């Protein structure tokens, strides 16, 4: 479909969607519903300073977002995961999480406008 976006990997999303079947739409809607809950869990781990739990939560968010082509979410959360894993630090993680939350809403709106879901 040829749309350029910094937020979304359209090729990945369209590949996952496989024609935007009802089954895909159901899975996509689950992703949209669960991601804010995953963000909340990650935020709680950050507030607690729980590096291992934050790393695991970031990994879940990153993987889900990447599967749906939500680059603007997966990239900043990957930074949180790598910081927690490689440096055992959560420095800057709150800012990256805030960026991911904002990007999630932007990407969600972009998909709705472009693909109608």
C-alpha positions, 0 to 999 in steps of 0.5 A: 500500500506504499504508505511511509510512517515512522510509527508503523511498519506497514509491510509487517502489519499487512503481512500479519493481517493477511487480508484483514480477516475477522480473525486478524481483527479480533487478535488486533483488537486484543492487542489494542486492549492489552497493550495499555495494561502491559504499559501499566505493569511496566510502569509499576515495575519502574516505580518499584525499581524492579529491574528483572520484572521491568525487563520482562514486561518491556520484552512482552510489550516490545514483542507484541508491538513488533509483531503488529509493526508498531515501530514507535512502540517497540523501539523505545521499549526495546531501549528499556529492555536493553538498559535493564538487561545490559546495564541493569539500569532503568535510567531513562526508562520512564521517558521511553515508556511515555514516548511508547505510550504516545506513539501507541495512540498515534499508531492506533489512530494511523491504522484506523485512518488508513486501514479502517480498523 
